[in-house]
C-alpha cells in the first residue's frame, strides 16, 4: 500500500520493478479482518494493478494475460464438454453446477464426485452449466483488467441466467459472481451458493457415520472472509467425520497461497504458504485435510508433505457415503 501511494503521488515512476509489490498479495482479506476501519487493501491493490497495466508496468509473468486467459478458458471449456456426459450438461434448469476453472483443469475427478453426491442426495437434478466459459473471471480482476473482466462476466451471466440456482466449487467464483458482477452493473437474478451451502440444504439426506475418522477442515479465504460460509462445511463434515480445526481457522484461517495470481507472479511464495498451512497437521503426525474450493484443493494437494492427504469436500462426502452404503450391505 505504501508503494502504491508513492506511485500514485508521482514519487515513484510506474515501472515493472517499482510495481512488483502490487502483485505480492493473494487478496485473502486477512488484513481487513484485523483492520479497525475495515479497509480493503486487496481490492485497492487490484485497482493499482489495473493502473500499472495502463502505465505499461505489467508484471512480466502476466505478459499478454488477457489473450492467455481467453485461450485457457476455451481449452477448458472443450475439456469439460469432452469429459462430462451430455446428459449431465444443461443450458437451463433449477440447479446448475459451476465447477470453476481449476476444478476442470486440475480436479476433474473431484468434479465427477460432486455430480455423484448431488445425484445421491436426490431432489432436483443438478447439471453442469453448458457454456463457452468455465471461469467466473476473478483472475482478470486480479491481473488488473477490469474492462476484460466486464466483457467476460456478461457472457458468464448470460449462461447462468436460465437457472434458478447456481452451485459453485470455486470460492473466488462465488464472491465474484455474487458481488463483483453487481458492482460492474451486471444484473444476475440467480441464487449463487457454494457446494457446502448446497450440501447443508440436503443434510438430512446424508447418512450419519458411527465410525468417524478425524479430518481437518481448511477454510478457503474467499469462502470464509468474503462470503461468510464458515459453519456450513463443518455441519456437513461433522455428520460423517470427526471434525478438527486448525489453530488458525474460521475467519482467522491462513491462506493457501492460491489466490491473487500469486502462483504466477511469485510461485515460490505461493507454494511456501501452502506448505506452511499444512505444517500443523504434519507436526501432529499427519492426517486428512478437507477443503471446499478447487483452487485450495490443488494448492494444498500439490504441496502436501508425507503423511498429509488433501481432499475436496464433495469428493470426500461422496466416498464416505459410498463406504457407509457398502458397510450396510454387508
C-alpha positions as a Markdown table, in Angstrom:
| # | Residue | x | y | z |
|---|---|---|---|---|
| 1 | Unk | 0.0 | 0.0 | 0.0 |
| 2 | Unk | 2.9 | 2.4 | 0.7 |
| 3 | Unk | 4.4 | 1.6 | -2.7 |
| 4 | Unk | 1.0 | 2.2 | -4.4 |
| 5 | Unk | 0.8 | 5.6 | -2.6 |
| 6 | Unk | 4.3 | 6.6 | -3.8 |
| 7 | Unk | 3.3 | 5.6 | -7.4 |
| 8 | Unk | 0.0 | 7.4 | -7.2 |
| 9 | Unk | 1.6 | 10.6 | -5.9 |
| 10 | Unk | 4.4 | 10.5 | -8.5 |
| 11 | Unk | 7.2 | 9.9 | -6.1 |
| 12 | Unk | 7.9 | 6.6 | -7.8 |
| 13 | Unk | 7.7 | 6.0 | -11.6 |
| 14 | Unk | 5.5 | 3.3 | -13.0 |
| 15 | Unk | 8.0 | 0.6 | -13.9 |
| 16 | Unk | 7.7 | -3.2 | -13.5 |
| 17 | Unk | 10.4 | -3.0 | -10.9 |
| 18 | Unk | 8.6 | -0.4 | -8.8 |
| 19 | Unk | 5.2 | -2.0 | -9.1 |
| 20 | Unk | 6.4 | -5.5 | -8.2 |
| 21 | Unk | 5.0 | -5.1 | -4.6 |
| 22 | Unk | 1.4 | -4.7 | -6.0 |
| 23 | Unk | 1.5 | -8.3 | -7.2 |
| 24 | Unk | 2.5 | -9.9 | -3.9 |
| 25 | Unk | -1.0 | -10.0 | -2.4 |
| 26 | Unk | -3.3 | -13.0 | -2.6 |
| 27 | Unk | -6.3 | -10.9 | -1.7 |
| 28 | Unk | -7.0 | -13.2 | 1.2 |
| 29 | Unk | -8.5 | -10.3 | 3.2 |
| 30 | Unk | -6.7 | -11.3 | 6.5 |
| 31 | Unk | -5.5 | -7.7 | 6.9 |
| 32 | Unk | -9.1 | -6.4 | 6.6 |
| 33 | Unk | -10.1 | -8.9 | 9.2 |
| 34 | Unk | -7.8 | -7.1 | 11.7 |
| 35 | Unk | -8.3 | -3.6 | 10.5 |
| 36 | Unk | -10.3 | -1.4 | 12.9 |
| 37 | Unk | -11.5 | 0.6 | 9.9 |
| 38 | Unk | -12.4 | -2.3 | 7.7 |
| 39 | Unk | -10.1 | -1.1 | 5.0 |
| 40 | Unk | -9.7 | -3.3 | 1.9 |
| 41 | Unk | -6.1 | -3.3 | 0.8 |
| 42 | Unk | -6.7 | -6.3 | -1.5 |
| 43 | Unk | -9.3 | -4.5 | -3.6 |
| 44 | Unk | -7.2 | -1.3 | -3.7 |
| 45 | Unk | -4.1 | -3.2 | -4.8 |
| 46 | Unk | -6.0 | -4.8 | -7.7 |
| 47 | Unk | -7.0 | -1.3 | -8.7 |
| 48 | Unk | -3.4 | -0.4 | -8.6 |
| 49 | Unk | -2.6 | -3.4 | -10.8 |
| 50 | Unk | -5.0 | -2.0 | -13.4 |
| 51 | Unk | -3.2 | 1.3 | -13.3 |
| 52 | Unk | 0.1 | -0.4 | -13.6 |
| 53 | Unk | -1.1 | -2.1 | -16.8 |
| 54 | Unk | -2.3 | 1.2 | -18.1 |
| 55 | Unk | 1.1 | 2.7 | -17.5 |
| 56 | Unk | 2.9 | -0.1 | -19.2 |
| 57 | Unk | 4.2 | -1.6 | -16.0 |
| 58 | Unk | 2.6 | -5.0 | -16.2 |
| 59 | Unk | 4.2 | -7.8 | -14.2 |
| 60 | Unk | 6.5 | -9.8 | -16.5 |
| 61 | Unk | 4.8 | -13.1 | -15.6 |
| 62 | Unk | 1.4 | -11.7 | -16.8 |
| 63 | Unk | 2.5 | -10.5 | -20.2 |
| 64 | Unk | -0.4 | -10.7 | -22.7 |
| 65 | Unk | -2.5 | -12.2 | -19.9 |
| 66 | Unk | -6.0 | -11.4 | -21.4 |
| 67 | Unk | -5.1 | -13.4 | -24.5 |
| 68 | Unk | -3.7 | -16.2 | -22.4 |
| 69 | Unk | -6.8 | -16.2 | -20.2 |
| 70 | Unk | -9.1 | -16.5 | -23.2 |
| 71 | Unk | -7.1 | -19.3 | -24.7 |
| 72 | Unk | -7.1 | -21.3 | -21.4 |
| 73 | Unk | -10.8 | -20.7 | -20.9 |
| 74 | Unk | -11.6 | -22.0 | -24.4 |
| 75 | Unk | -9.3 | -25.0 | -23.8 |
| 76 | Unk | -11.0 | -25.9 | -20.5 |
| 77 | Unk | -14.5 | -25.4 | -22.0 |
| 78 | Unk | -13.6 | -28.0 | -24.6 |
| 79 | Unk | -12.1 | -30.3 | -21.9 |
| 80 | Unk | -15.3 | -30.0 | -19.9 |
| 81 | Unk | -17.5 | -30.9 | -22.8 |
| 82 | Unk | -15.3 | -33.9 | -23.6 |
| 83 | Unk | -15.3 | -35.4 | -20.1 |
| 84 | Unk | -18.8 | -34.7 | -18.9 |
| 85 | Unk | -21.6 | -36.8 | -20.4 |
| 86 | Unk | -24.1 | -34.8 | -22.5 |
| 87 | Unk | -26.9 | -35.8 | -20.2 |
| 88 | Unk | -25.1 | -34.1 | -17.3 |
| 89 | Unk | -24.7 | -30.9 | -19.2 |
| 90 | Unk | -27.5 | -28.3 | -19.5 |
| 91 | Unk | -28.2 | -24.8 | -20.6 |
| 92 | Unk | -31.2 | -24.3 | -18.2 |
| 93 | Unk | -32.9 | -25.8 | -15.2 |
| 94 | Unk | -33.5 | -25.5 | -11.5 |
| 95 | Unk | -29.9 | -26.1 | -10.4 |
| 96 | Unk | -26.7 | -25.6 | -12.4 |
| 97 | Unk | -23.3 | -26.6 | -11.3 |
| 98 | Unk | -20.4 | -24.2 | -12.0 |
| 99 | Unk | -17.2 | -26.1 | -11.0 |
| 100 | Unk | -14.7 | -23.3 | -11.7 |
| 101 | Unk | -11.7 | -23.4 | -14.0 |
| 102 | Unk | -9.3 | -25.0 | -11.5 |
| 103 | Unk | -11.7 | -27.9 | -11.0 |
| 104 | Unk | -11.8 | -28.5 | -14.7 |
| 105 | Unk | -8.1 | -28.0 | -15.2 |
| 106 | Unk | -6.8 | -29.9 | -12.2 |
| 107 | Unk | -9.6 | -31.7 | -10.4 |
| 108 | Unk | -11.8 | -33.5 | -12.9 |
| 109 | Unk | -12.2 | -36.5 | -10.6 |
| 110 | Unk | -13.4 | -34.1 | -7.8 |
| 111 | Unk | -15.9 | -32.6 | -10.3 |
| 112 | Unk | -17.2 | -36.0 | -11.2 |
| 113 | Unk | -17.5 | -36.9 | -7.5 |
| 114 | Unk | -19.5 | -33.7 | -6.9 |
| 115 | Unk | -22.0 | -34.8 | -9.5 |
| 116 | Unk | -22.1 | -38.2 | -7.9 |
| 117 | Unk | -23.0 | -36.9 | -4.5 |
| 118 | Unk | -25.6 | -34.4 | -5.9 |
| 119 | Unk | -27.3 | -37.4 | -7.6 |
| 120 | Unk | -27.2 | -39.5 | -4.4 |
| 121 | Unk | -29.0 | -36.8 | -2.3 |
| 122 | Unk | -32.0 | -36.7 | -4.6 |
| 123 | Unk | -34.2 | -33.8 | -5.2 |
| 124 | Unk | -33.9 | -31.5 | -8.2 |
| 125 | Unk | -31.5 | -32.7 | -10.8 |
| 126 | Unk | -28.1 | -30.9 | -11.0 |
| 127 | Unk | -26.5 | -30.3 | -14.4 |
| 128 | Unk | -23.2 | -28.7 | -15.3 |
| 129 | Unk | -23.8 | -25.3 | -16.8 |
| 130 | Unk | -23.2 | -25.6 | -20.6 |
| 131 | Unk | -21.2 | -22.5 | -21.5 |
| 132 | Unk | -18.3 | -21.3 | -23.7 |
| 133 | Unk | -16.7 | -20.1 | -20.4 |
| 134 | Unk | -15.7 | -22.1 | -17.4 |
| 135 | Unk | -14.1 | -19.3 | -15.3 |
| 136 | Unk | -16.1 | -16.7 | -13.4 |
| 137 | Unk | -13.5 | -14.1 | -14.3 |
| 138 | Unk | -11.8 | -13.4 | -11.0 |
| 139 | Unk | -8.3 | -13.9 | -12.5 |
| 140 | Unk | -8.9 | -10.9 | -14.8 |
| 141 | Unk | -9.7 | -8.7 | -11.9 |
| 142 | Unk | -6.6 | -10.0 | -10.0 |
| 143 | Unk | -4.5 | -9.3 | -13.1 |
| 144 | Unk | -5.8 | -5.8 | -13.4 |
| 145 | Unk | -8.0 | -6.0 | -16.4 |
| 146 | Unk | -11.5 | -4.7 | -15.3 |
| 147 | Unk | -12.7 | -4.0 | -18.9 |
| 148 | Unk | -11.9 | -7.5 | -20.0 |
| 149 | Unk | -13.5 | -8.8 | -16.8 |
| 150 | Unk | -16.7 | -6.9 | -17.6 |
| 151 | Unk | -16.8 | -8.4 | -21.1 |
| 152 | Unk | -16.2 | -11.9 | -19.8 |
| 153 | Unk | -18.7 | -11.5 | -16.9 |
| 154 | Unk | -21.5 | -10.5 | -19.2 |
| 155 | Unk | -21.1 | -13.8 | -21.1 |
| 156 | Unk | -20.9 | -15.9 | -18.0 |
| 157 | Unk | -24.0 | -14.2 | -16.6 |
| 158 | Unk | -25.9 | -15.0 | -19.9 |
| 159 | Unk | -25.0 | -18.7 | -19.4 |
| 160 | Unk | -26.1 | -18.7 | -15.8 |
| 161 | Unk | -29.3 | -16.7 | -16.2 |
| 162 | Unk | -31.6 | -19.6 | -17.3 |
| 163 | Unk | -31.0 | -21.3 | -13.9 |
| 164 | Unk | -32.8 | -20.7 | -10.6 |
| 165 | Unk | -29.7 | -21.6 | -8.5 |
| 166 | Unk | -26.0 | -21.9 | -9.4 |
| 167 | Unk | -23.8 | -24.1 | -7.2 |
| 168 | Unk | -20.1 | -23.5 | -7.4 |
| 169 | Unk | -17.0 | -25.2 | -6.1 |
| 170 | Unk | -14.8 | -22.1 | -6.5 |
| 171 | Unk | -14.7 | -19.7 | -3.6 |
| 172 | Unk | -13.4 | -16.9 | -5.8 |
| 173 | Unk | -16.2 | -17.5 | -8.3 |
| 174 | Unk | -18.8 | -17.4 | -5.5 |
| 175 | Unk | -17.7 | -13.9 | -4.4 |
| 176 | Unk | -17.0 | -12.6 | -7.9 |
| 177 | Unk | -20.4 | -13.6 | -9.3 |
| 178 | Unk | -22.3 | -12.6 | -6.2 |
| 179 | Unk | -20.7 | -9.2 | -5.6 |
| 180 | Unk | -18.4 | -8.1 | -8.4 |
| 181 | Unk | -20.8 | -8.7 | -11.2 |
| 182 | Unk | -23.3 | -6.3 | -9.5 |
| 183 | Unk | -20.5 | -3.8 | -8.9 |
| 184 | Unk | -20.0 | -3.8 | -12.7 |
| 185 | Unk | -23.7 | -3.2 | -13.3 |
| 186 | Unk | -24.3 | -6.9 | -14.4 |
| 187 | Unk | -27.8 | -7.8 | -13.1 |
| 188 | Unk | -28.0 | -11.6 | -12.5 |
| 189 | Unk | -31.2 | -12.6 | -10.9 |
| 190 | Unk | -30.0 | -16.1 | -9.9 |
| 191 | Unk | -29.2 | -17.6 | -6.5 |
| 192 | Unk | -25.4 | -18.3 | -6.3 |
| 193 | Unk | -24.3 | -20.7 | -3.5 |
| 194 | Unk | -21.3 | -22.8 | -2.6 |
| 195 | Unk | -21.1 | -26.6 | -2.5 |
| 196 | Unk | -21.1 | -26.7 | 1.3 |
| 197 | Unk | -24.2 | -24.5 | 1.4 |
| 198 | Unk | -26.0 | -26.8 | -1.1 |
| 199 | Unk | -25.0 | -29.9 | 0.8 |
| 200 | Unk | -26.2 | -28.3 | 4.0 |
| 201 | Unk | -29.6 | -27.9 | 2.5 |
| 202 | Unk | -29.5 | -31.7 | 1.9 |
| 203 | Unk | -28.1 | -32.5 | 5.3 |
| 204 | Unk | -30.8 | -34.8 | 6.4 |
| 205 | Unk | -30.3 | -37.0 | 3.3 |
| 206 | Unk | -26.7 | -37.6 | 4.3 |
| 207 | Unk | -26.3 | -40.8 | 6.4 |
| 208 | Unk | -24.6 | -40.4 | 9.8 |
| 209 | Unk | -21.4 | -42.3 | 10.3 |
| 210 | Unk | -20.9 | -44.2 | 13.6 |
| 211 | Unk | -17.2 | -44.8 | 12.9 |
| 212 | Unk | -16.0 | -41.3 | 12.3 |
| 213 | Unk | -12.4 | -40.7 | 11.1 |
| 214 | Unk | -10.7 | -37.4 | 12.0 |
| 215 | Unk | -10.3 | -34.7 | 9.4 |
| 216 | Unk | -9.1 | -31.1 | 9.4 |
| 217 | Unk | -11.1 | -28.5 | 7.6 |
| 218 | Unk | -9.3 | -25.7 | 5.8 |
| 219 | Unk | -11.3 | -22.5 | 5.3 |
| 220 | Unk | -10.8 | -21.0 | 1.9 |
| 221 | Unk | -10.2 | -17.3 | 2.2 |
| 222 | Unk | -12.9 | -16.2 | -0.3 |
| 223 | Unk | -15.4 | -18.6 | 1.2 |
| 224 | Unk | -14.9 | -17.6 | 4.9 |
| 225 | Unk | -13.8 | -14.0 | 4.9 |
| 226 | Unk | -15.5 | -12.7 | 1.7 |
| 227 | Unk | -18.7 | -14.8 | 1.7 |
| 228 | Unk | -19.1 | -15.8 | 5.3 |
| 229 | Unk | -19.5 | -19.5 | 4.6 |
| 230 | Unk | -18.0 | -21.0 | 7.7 |
| 231 | Unk | -20.4 | -23.2 | 9.6 |
| 232 | Unk | -21.9 | -25.0 | 6.6 |
| 233 | Unk | -18.9 | -27.1 | 5.7 |
| 234 | Unk | -18.5 | -28.0 | 9.3 |
| 235 | Unk | -22.1 | -29.2 | 9.6 |
| 236 | Unk | -21.6 | -31.4 | 6.6 |
| 237 | Unk | -18.3 | -32.9 | 7.7 |
| 238 | Unk | -19.5 | -33.4 | 11.3 |
| 239 | Unk | -22.1 | -35.8 | 10.0 |
| 240 | Unk | -19.6 | -38.2 | 8.5 |
| 241 | Unk | -16.3 | -37.4 | 10.2 |
| 242 | Unk | -14.6 | -36.3 | 13.4 |
| 243 | Unk | -14.0 | -32.6 | 12.6 |
| 244 | Unk | -10.8 | -30.9 | 13.7 |
| 245 | Unk | -9.9 | -27.3 | 13.2 |
| 246 | Unk | -6.5 | -25.7 | 12.6 |
| 247 | Unk | -5.3 | -23.4 | 15.3 |
| 248 | Unk | -5.9 | -20.6 | 12.7 |
| 249 | Unk | -9.4 | -21.3 | 11.4 |
| 250 | Unk | -12.8 | -19.9 | 10.6 |
| 251 | Unk | -12.4 | -16.2 | 9.6 |
| 252 | Unk | -8.8 | -16.3 | 11.0 |
| 253 | Unk | -7.7 | -19.0 | 8.6 |
| 254 | Unk | -4.3 | -18.8 | 6.9 |
| 255 | Unk | -4.3 | -18.5 | 3.1 |
| 256 | Unk | -3.2 | -21.4 | 1.0 |
| 257 | Unk | -1.4 | -19.1 | -1.4 |
| 258 | Unk | -3.6 | -19.8 | -4.4 |
| 259 | Unk | -5.4 | -16.6 | -5.0 |
| 260 | Unk | -4.5 | -13.2 | -6.4 |
| 261 | Unk | -2.5 | -14.8 | -9.2 |
| 262 | Unk | 0.4 | -15.3 | -6.7 |
| 263 | Unk | 1.2 | -18.8 | -8.1 |
| 264 | Unk | 2.1 | -16.9 | -11.4 |
| 265 | Unk | 3.7 | -13.8 | -10.0 |
| 266 | Unk | 5.6 | -15.4 | -7.1 |
| 267 | Unk | 5.2 | -19.2 | -7.3 |
| 268 | Unk | 7.8 | -20.0 | -4.6 |
| 269 | Unk | 6.0 | -17.8 | -2.1 |
| 270 | Unk | 2.6 | -19.3 | -3.0 |
| 271 | Unk | 4.0 | -22.8 | -2.5 |
| 272 | Unk | 5.6 | -21.8 | 0.8 |
| 273 | Unk | 2.3 | -20.5 | 2.0 |
| 274 | Unk | 0.6 | -23.8 | 1.1 |
| 275 | Unk | 3.3 | -25.9 | 2.9 |
| 276 | Unk | 3.1 | -23.6 | 6.0 |
| 277 | Unk | -0.6 | -24.1 | 6.1 |
| 278 | Unk | -0.2 | -27.9 | 6.3 |
| 279 | Unk | 2.7 | -27.9 | 8.8 |
| 280 | Unk | 0.4 | -28.0 | 11.8 |
| 281 | Unk | -1.2 | -31.3 | 10.5 |
| 282 | Unk | 2.2 | -32.8 | 9.6 |
| 283 | Unk | 3.6 | -31.9 | 13.1 |
| 284 | Unk | 0.6 | -33.7 | 14.7 |
| 285 | Unk | 1.5 | -36.9 | 12.8 |
| 286 | Unk | -0.3 | -36.3 | 9.6 |
| 287 | Unk | -3.9 | -36.8 | 8.6 |
| 288 | Unk | -6.5 | -35.7 | 6.1 |
| 289 | Unk | -7.3 | -32.1 | 5.2 |
| 290 | Unk | -10.7 | -31.3 | 3.5 |
| 291 | Unk | -11.4 | -28.0 | 1.9 |
| 292 | Unk | -14.3 | -26.6 | -0.2 |
| 293 | Unk | -12.6 | -24.8 | -3.1 |
| 294 | Unk | -10.9 | -26.3 | -6.1 |
| 295 | Unk | -8.1 | -23.8 | -6.0 |
| 296 | Unk | -7.3 | -24.5 | -2.4 |
| 297 | Unk | -7.5 | -28.3 | -3.0 |
| 298 | Unk | -5.0 | -28.0 | -5.8 |
| 299 | Unk | -2.5 | -25.8 | -3.9 |
| 300 | Unk | -2.6 | -27.9 | -0.8 |
| 301 | Unk | -2.6 | -31.2 | -2.6 |
| 302 | Unk | 0.3 | -30.3 | -4.8 |
| 303 | Unk | 2.4 | -29.2 | -1.8 |
| 304 | Unk | 1.3 | -31.8 | 0.7 |
| 305 | Unk | 4.1 | -33.3 | 2.8 |
| 306 | Unk | 4.4 | -37.0 | 3.6 |
| 307 | Unk | 1.5 | -38.3 | 5.7 |
| 308 | Unk | -0.9 | -35.5 | 4.8 |
| 309 | Unk | -3.8 | -36.2 | 2.4 |
| 310 | Unk | -5.9 | -33.4 | 0.8 |
| 311 | Unk | -9.5 | -33.9 | -0.2 |
| 312 | Unk | -12.2 | -31.9 | -1.9 |
| 313 | Unk | -15.3 | -31.6 | 0.3 |
| 314 | Unk | -17.8 | -33.1 | -2.3 |
| 315 | Unk | -15.4 | -35.9 | -3.2 |
| 316 | Unk | -14.8 | -36.7 | 0.5 |
| 317 | Unk | -18.5 | -36.8 | 1.2 |
| 318 | Unk | -19.2 | -39.0 | -1.9 |
| 319 | Unk | -16.6 | -41.5 | -0.8 |
| 320 | Unk | -17.9 | -41.5 | 2.8 |
| 321 | Unk | -21.5 | -42.2 | 1.6 |
| 322 | Unk | -20.2 | -45.0 | -0.7 |
| 323 | Unk | -18.4 | -46.6 | 2.2 |
| 324 | Unk | -21.4 | -46.4 | 4.5 |
| 325 | Unk | -23.6 | -47.9 | 1.8 |
| 326 | Unk | -21.1 | -50.8 | 1.3 |
| 327 | Unk | -20.9 | -51.4 | 5.1 |
| 328 | Unk | -24.7 | -51.5 | 5.3 |
| 329 | Unk | -24.9 | -54.1 | 2.5 |
| 330 | Unk | -22.5 | -56.5 | 4.2 |
